[in-house]
Amino acid sequence: MKQNIHYEARLNKNIRREYYTWTTYKKGRLICRFTQKQFEKFTMKNIDNYFSPQITLGHGVAEYFDVEKDIVFVKVITYTKKKETIVKLKK
């Protein structure tokens, strides 16, 4: 069984903001995904060098979120099982 680990930055609460219209960003919405090596480099001091907590809405328009208040990091482990069977074709 193969194990794949990655980390995700998600919103930890519902956030309502107005740009042109009122928009509600739901809790658990995916902001960004990182590999395990990328995530191990993060600290609170250097996180701005690697990660910009934003959702792009259009050309030049983005919603920014606070890393400490609005973002939660989640570890996701995916297991892959490979099974092979021999199949004979009909004559």
DSSP file (Angstrom, degrees, kcal/mol; ACC not computed):
  #  RESIDUE AA STRUCTURE BP1 BP2  ACC     N-H-->O    O-->H-N    N-H-->O    O-->H-N    TCO  KAPPA ALPHA  PHI   PSI    X-CA   Y-CA   Z-CA
    1    1 A M              0   0    0      0, 0.0     2,-0.4     0, 0.0    80,-0.2   0.000 360.0 360.0 360.0 125.6    0.0    0.0    0.0
    2    2 A K  E     -A   80   0A   0     78,-2.9    78,-3.0     2,-0.0     2,-0.5  -0.701 360.0-152.1 -91.2 137.9    1.5    3.3   -1.1
    3    3 A Q  E     -A   79   0A   0     -2,-0.4     2,-0.5    76,-0.2    76,-0.2  -0.937   9.6-171.6-114.5 128.1    1.1    6.3    1.2
    4    4 A N  E     -A   78   0A   0     74,-2.9    74,-3.2    -2,-0.5     2,-0.5  -0.980   5.7-166.3-120.5 126.6    1.1    9.9   -0.1
    5    5 A I  E     +A   77   0A   0     -2,-0.5    31,-0.6    72,-0.2     2,-0.3  -0.942  16.7 154.5-116.7 130.7    1.2   12.9    2.3
    6    6 A H  E     -AB  76  35A   0     70,-2.3    70,-3.1    -2,-0.5     2,-0.4  -0.953  30.8-129.0-143.8 166.9    0.4   16.5    1.5
    7    7 A Y  E     -AB  75  34A   0     27,-2.6    27,-3.2    -2,-0.3     2,-0.4  -0.901  15.9-159.1-120.3 146.2   -0.7   19.5    3.4
    8    8 A E  E     -AB  74  33A   0     66,-2.6    66,-2.8    -2,-0.4     2,-0.6  -0.968  13.1-141.9-127.1 141.0   -3.6   21.9    2.7
    9    9 A A  E     +AB  73  32A   0     23,-2.9    22,-3.4    -2,-0.4    23,-1.2  -0.908  34.8 171.7 -98.3 121.9   -4.3   25.4    3.8
   10   10 A R  E     -AB  72  30A   0     62,-2.9    62,-2.9    -2,-0.6     2,-0.2  -0.871  38.2 -97.6-129.4 160.6   -8.1   25.8    4.5
   11   11 A L  E     -A   71   0A   0     18,-1.5    17,-2.4    -2,-0.3    60,-0.2  -0.580  24.2-157.2 -75.2 139.9  -10.4   28.4    5.9
   12   12 A N  S    S+     0   0    0     58,-2.1     2,-0.3    -2,-0.2    15,-0.1   0.423  72.1  19.0-100.6   1.6  -11.3   27.7    9.6
   13   13 A K  S    S-     0   0    0     57,-0.4     2,-0.3    13,-0.2    15,-0.1  -0.980  90.5 -85.0-158.6 163.1  -14.5   29.7    9.6
   14   14 A N        -     0   0    0     -2,-0.3     2,-0.4    13,-0.1    12,-0.2  -0.586  44.9-165.2 -72.3 133.3  -17.1   31.2    7.3
   15   15 A I  E     -C   25   0B   0     10,-2.4    10,-3.4    -2,-0.3     2,-0.5  -0.985   7.2-160.9-126.5 129.6  -16.0   34.7    6.1
   16   16 A R  E     +C   24   0B   0     -2,-0.4     2,-0.3     8,-0.2     8,-0.2  -0.944  19.2 166.7-114.2 125.0  -18.3   37.2    4.5
   17   17 A R  E     -C   23   0B   0      6,-2.7     6,-3.2    -2,-0.5     2,-0.5  -0.925  25.7-139.1-135.0 158.4  -16.7   40.0    2.4
   18   18 A E  E     +C   22   0B   0     -2,-0.3     4,-0.2     4,-0.2    -2,-0.0  -0.976  36.8 141.3-122.2 123.8  -17.9   42.6   -0.1
   19   19 A Y  S    S-     0   0    0      2,-1.5    -1,-0.1    -2,-0.5     3,-0.1   0.569  96.3 -22.6-115.1 -76.1  -16.0   43.6   -3.2
   20   20 A Y  S    S+     0   0    0      1,-0.4     2,-0.3     0, 0.0    -2,-0.1   0.753 142.0   4.9 -96.5 -41.8  -18.7   44.1   -5.9
   21   21 A T  S    S-     0   0    0     -4,-0.1    -2,-1.5     0, 0.0    -1,-0.4  -0.874  96.0 -80.9-132.8 166.6  -21.3   41.9   -4.2
   22   22 A W  E     -C   18   0B   0     -2,-0.3     2,-0.4    -4,-0.2    -4,-0.2  -0.551  49.0-172.6 -71.5 130.4  -21.4   40.1   -0.8
   23   23 A T  E     -C   17   0B   0     -6,-3.2    -6,-2.7    -2,-0.3     2,-0.6  -0.988  13.6-151.8-127.7 134.4  -19.5   36.8   -1.0
   24   24 A T  E     -C   16   0B   0     -2,-0.4     2,-0.6    -8,-0.2    -8,-0.2  -0.933   4.9-156.8-108.3 122.1  -19.4   34.1    1.7
   25   25 A Y  E     -C   15   0B   0    -10,-3.4   -10,-2.4    -2,-0.6     3,-0.1  -0.880  24.2-132.5 -96.0 119.0  -16.3   31.9    1.8
   26   26 A K    >   -     0   0    0     -2,-0.6     3,-1.5   -12,-0.2   -15,-0.3  -0.306  23.1 -94.8 -76.2 153.2  -17.3   28.6    3.5
   27   27 A K  T 3  S+     0   0    0      1,-0.2   -15,-0.2   -15,-0.1    -1,-0.1  -0.428 111.0  28.3 -62.4 135.1  -15.4   26.9    6.3
   28   28 A G  T 3  S+     0   0    0    -17,-2.4    -1,-0.2     1,-0.3     2,-0.2   0.429  79.8 153.0  91.8   0.2  -13.0   24.3    4.9
   29   29 A R    <   -     0   0    0     -3,-1.5   -18,-1.5     1,-0.1     2,-0.3  -0.449  49.5-115.0 -67.3 133.4  -12.5   26.0    1.5
   30   30 A L  E     +B   10   0A   0    -20,-0.2   -20,-0.2    -2,-0.2     3,-0.1  -0.526  38.3 170.8 -73.8 127.1   -9.1   25.0    0.0
   31   31 A I  E     -     0   0A   0    -22,-3.4     2,-0.3     1,-0.4   -21,-0.2   0.815  64.5 -14.8 -99.8 -48.0   -6.7   27.9   -0.3
   32   32 A C  E     -B    9   0A   0    -23,-1.2   -23,-2.9    21,-0.1    -1,-0.4  -0.988  54.6-138.6-156.7 157.4   -3.5   26.2   -1.3
   33   33 A R  E     -B    8   0A   0     -2,-0.3     2,-0.3   -25,-0.2   -25,-0.2  -0.968  19.9-172.2-124.9 140.0   -1.8   22.7   -1.3
   34   34 A F  E     -B    7   0A   0    -27,-3.2   -27,-2.6    -2,-0.4     2,-0.1  -0.928  22.0-122.0-130.3 151.5    1.8   21.9   -0.3
   35   35 A T  E  >  -B    6   0A   0     -2,-0.3     4,-2.2   -29,-0.2   -29,-0.2  -0.387  38.8-103.7 -79.7 170.7    4.1   18.9   -0.5
   36   36 A Q  H  > S+     0   0    0    -31,-0.6     4,-1.8     1,-0.2   -30,-0.1   0.884 121.3  51.2 -65.8 -38.4    5.6   17.6    2.7
   37   37 A K  H  > S+     0   0    0      1,-0.2     4,-0.7     2,-0.2    -1,-0.2   0.889 110.5  49.1 -66.5 -39.3    9.0   19.1    1.9
   38   38 A Q  H >4 S+     0   0    0      1,-0.2     3,-0.9     2,-0.2     4,-0.4   0.922 111.0  49.6 -65.0 -43.0    7.5   22.5    1.3
   39   39 A F  H >< S+     0   0    0     -4,-2.2     3,-1.2     1,-0.2    -1,-0.2   0.838 102.4  60.7 -67.9 -33.1    5.5   22.5    4.5
   40   40 A E  H 3< S+     0   0    0     -4,-1.8    -1,-0.2     1,-0.2    -2,-0.2   0.717  98.6  59.6 -67.1 -20.0    8.5   21.5    6.6
   41   41 A K  T << S+     0   0    0     -3,-0.9    -1,-0.2    -4,-0.7    -2,-0.2   0.654  85.6 105.7 -79.4 -16.1   10.3   24.7    5.6
   42   42 A F    <   +     0   0    0     -3,-1.2     2,-0.3    -4,-0.4     5,-0.0  -0.395  36.0 160.0 -73.5 138.8    7.5   26.9    7.0
   43   43 A T     >  -     0   0    0     -2,-0.1     4,-1.0     0, 0.0     3,-0.0  -0.900  54.0-104.3-137.5 169.2    7.8   28.9   10.2
   44   44 A M  T  4 S+     0   0    0     -2,-0.3     4,-0.2     1,-0.2    23,-0.1   0.768 120.2  52.8 -67.0 -23.2    5.7   31.9   11.2
   45   45 A K  T  4 S+     0   0    0      1,-0.2     3,-0.3     2,-0.1    -1,-0.2   0.880 119.3  29.6 -78.6 -38.5    8.6   34.2   10.4
   46   46 A N  T >> S+     0   0    0      1,-0.2     3,-1.3    -5,-0.1     4,-0.7   0.308  85.7 103.2-106.7   9.7    9.2   33.0    6.8
   47   47 A I  H >X S+     0   0    0     -4,-1.0     4,-2.3     1,-0.3     3,-0.7   0.806  75.4  63.2 -65.1 -27.4    5.7   31.9    5.7
   48   48 A D  H 34 S+     0   0    0     -3,-0.3    -1,-0.3     1,-0.2    -2,-0.1   0.756  96.9  58.8 -67.6 -23.1    5.3   35.1    3.6
   49   49 A N  H <4 S+     0   0    0     -3,-1.3    -1,-0.2     1,-0.1    -2,-0.2   0.790 119.7  25.9 -73.8 -27.2    8.2   34.0    1.4
   50   50 A Y  H << S+     0   0    0     -4,-0.7     2,-0.4    -3,-0.7    -2,-0.2   0.667 121.7  41.7-108.2 -22.2    6.5   30.7    0.5
   51   51 A F     <  -     0   0    0     -4,-2.3    -1,-0.2     2,-0.0   -19,-0.0  -0.990  47.5-168.9-142.8 130.1    2.7   31.3    0.8
   52   52 A S        -     0   0    0     -2,-0.4     2,-1.6     2,-0.1    -4,-0.1  -0.946  24.1-142.1-117.5 107.8    0.3   34.1    0.0
   53   53 A P        +     0   0    0      0, 0.0    12,-2.5     0, 0.0     2,-0.3  -0.489  54.3 120.7 -75.6  88.8   -3.1   33.3    1.6
   54   54 A Q  E     -D   64   0C   0     -2,-1.6     2,-0.5    10,-0.2    10,-0.2  -0.973  55.2-141.5-147.2 158.4   -5.5   34.6   -1.1
   55   55 A I  E     -D   63   0C   0      8,-2.1     8,-2.6    -2,-0.3     2,-0.5  -0.995  27.1-136.4-119.4 122.2   -8.3   33.5   -3.5
   56   56 A T  E     +D   62   0C   0     -2,-0.5     6,-0.3     6,-0.2     3,-0.1  -0.672  23.5 178.0 -82.7 126.3   -8.0   35.1   -6.9
   57   57 A L  E     -     0   0C   0      4,-2.4     2,-0.3    -2,-0.5     5,-0.2   0.736  59.7 -42.4 -98.8 -28.6  -11.4   36.3   -8.2
   58   58 A G  E >  S-D   61   0C   0      3,-1.6     3,-1.3     0, 0.0     2,-0.7  -0.926  95.4 -21.5-175.4-164.4  -10.4   37.8  -11.5
   59   59 A H  T 3  S-     0   0    0     -2,-0.3     3,-0.1     1,-0.3    -3,-0.0  -0.498 131.2 -13.5 -67.9 109.1   -7.8   39.9  -13.3
   60   60 A G  T 3  S+     0   0    0     -2,-0.7     2,-0.5     1,-0.2    -1,-0.3   0.548 112.9 110.4  78.5   7.5   -6.1   41.9  -10.6
   61   61 A V  E <   +D   58   0C   0     -3,-1.3    -4,-2.4     2,-0.0    -3,-1.6  -0.968  36.6 156.0-120.7 125.0   -8.7   41.1   -7.9
   62   62 A A  E     -D   56   0C   0     -2,-0.5     2,-0.5    -6,-0.3    -6,-0.2  -0.994  36.6-131.9-146.1 149.9   -8.0   38.9   -5.0
   63   63 A E  E     -D   55   0C   0     -8,-2.6    -8,-2.1    -2,-0.3     2,-0.3  -0.910  26.4-154.3-101.3 125.6   -9.3   38.3   -1.5
   64   64 A Y  E     -D   54   0C   0     -2,-0.5     2,-0.3   -10,-0.2   -10,-0.2  -0.773   7.3-162.4-102.6 146.2   -6.6   38.1    1.2
   65   65 A F        -     0   0    0    -12,-2.5     2,-0.4    -2,-0.3     3,-0.0  -0.910  24.8-108.6-127.0 153.2   -6.8   36.2    4.5
   66   66 A D     >> -     0   0    0     -2,-0.3     4,-2.1     1,-0.1     5,-0.8  -0.670  20.3-146.5 -82.5 130.7   -4.9   36.4    7.7
   67   67 A V  H  >5S+     0   0    0     -2,-0.4     4,-0.6     1,-0.2    -1,-0.1   0.897  96.0  42.8 -65.8 -41.1   -2.7   33.4    8.3
   68   68 A E  H  45S+     0   0    0      1,-0.1    -1,-0.2     2,-0.1    -2,-0.0   0.861 126.5  28.2 -76.3 -35.7   -3.1   33.4   12.1
   69   69 A K  H  45S+     0   0    0      1,-0.1    -2,-0.2     3,-0.0    -1,-0.1   0.848 130.2  27.5 -95.2 -38.1   -6.8   34.1   12.3
   70   70 A D  H  <5S+     0   0    0     -4,-2.1   -58,-2.1   -59,-0.1   -57,-0.4   0.641 103.9  73.1-105.8 -17.0   -8.4   32.7    9.2
   71   71 A I  E  << -A   11   0A   0     -5,-0.8     2,-0.4    -4,-0.6   -60,-0.2  -0.831  48.5-175.2-111.0 138.7   -6.2   29.8    8.0
   72   72 A V  E     -A   10   0A   0    -62,-2.9   -62,-2.9    -2,-0.4     2,-0.4  -0.986  20.5-135.9-125.8 141.1   -5.8   26.3    9.4
   73   73 A F  E     -A    9   0A   0     -2,-0.4     2,-0.4   -64,-0.2   -64,-0.2  -0.834  20.0-165.4-100.9 133.9   -3.3   23.7    8.0
   74   74 A V  E     -A    8   0A   0    -66,-2.8   -66,-2.6    -2,-0.4     2,-0.5  -0.953  15.3-138.6-123.0 134.5   -4.5   20.2    7.5
   75   75 A K  E     -A    7   0A   0     -2,-0.4     2,-0.5   -68,-0.2   -68,-0.2  -0.824  21.3-164.6 -91.8 126.3   -2.4   17.0    7.0
   76   76 A V  E     -A    6   0A   0    -70,-3.1   -70,-2.3    -2,-0.5     2,-0.5  -0.956   5.0-167.8-117.4 124.0   -3.9   14.8    4.3
   77   77 A I  E     -A    5   0A   0     -2,-0.5     2,-0.5   -72,-0.2   -72,-0.2  -0.953   4.0-167.0-113.1 124.7   -2.7   11.1    3.9
   78   78 A T  E     -A    4   0A   0    -74,-3.2   -74,-2.9    -2,-0.5     2,-0.4  -0.948   5.2-156.2-114.1 127.0   -3.8    9.2    0.8
   79   79 A Y  E     -A    3   0A   0     -2,-0.5     2,-0.5   -76,-0.2   -76,-0.2  -0.869   6.0-164.7-103.1 134.1   -3.4    5.5    0.6
   80   80 A T  E     -A    2   0A   0    -78,-3.0   -78,-2.9    -2,-0.4     2,-0.5  -0.977   1.3-167.2-121.0 125.5   -3.2    3.8   -2.8
   81   81 A K        -     0   0    0     -2,-0.5     2,-0.5   -80,-0.2    -2,-0.0  -0.945   7.3-154.4-113.5 130.9   -3.6    0.0   -3.1
   82   82 A K        +     0   0    0     -2,-0.5     2,-0.4     2,-0.0    -2,-0.0  -0.903  13.4 179.8-109.4 128.6   -2.7   -1.6   -6.4
   83   83 A K        -     0   0    0     -2,-0.5     2,-0.4     2,-0.0    -2,-0.0  -0.994   6.1-166.2-131.0 131.1   -4.4   -4.9   -7.4
   84   84 A E        -     0   0    0     -2,-0.4     2,-0.4     2,-0.0    -2,-0.0  -0.941   6.1-179.7-119.2 138.1   -3.7   -6.8  -10.6
   85   85 A T        -     0   0    0     -2,-0.4     2,-0.5     2,-0.0    -2,-0.0  -0.987  28.0-121.8-132.8 146.3   -5.7   -9.7  -12.1
   86   86 A I        -     0   0    0     -2,-0.4     2,-0.5     2,-0.0    -2,-0.0  -0.742  27.9-167.1 -89.2 130.4   -5.0  -11.6  -15.2
   87   87 A V        -     0   0    0     -2,-0.5     2,-0.4     0, 0.0    -2,-0.0  -0.976   7.9-149.2-121.7 128.8   -7.8  -11.5  -17.7
   88   88 A K        -     0   0    0     -2,-0.5     2,-0.2     1,-0.0    -2,-0.0  -0.798  17.4-128.0 -98.4 138.4   -8.1  -13.8  -20.7
   89   89 A L        -     0   0    0     -2,-0.4     2,-0.1     1,-0.1    -1,-0.0  -0.512  26.9-106.0 -81.1 151.0   -9.7  -12.6  -23.9
   90   90 A K              0   0    0     -2,-0.2    -1,-0.1     1,-0.1     0, 0.0  -0.483 360.0 360.0 -74.4 147.4  -12.5  -14.6  -25.6
   91   91 A K              0   0    0     -2,-0.1    -1,-0.1     0, 0.0    -2,-0.0   0.445 360.0 360.0 -87.3 360.0  -11.5  -16.5  -28.8
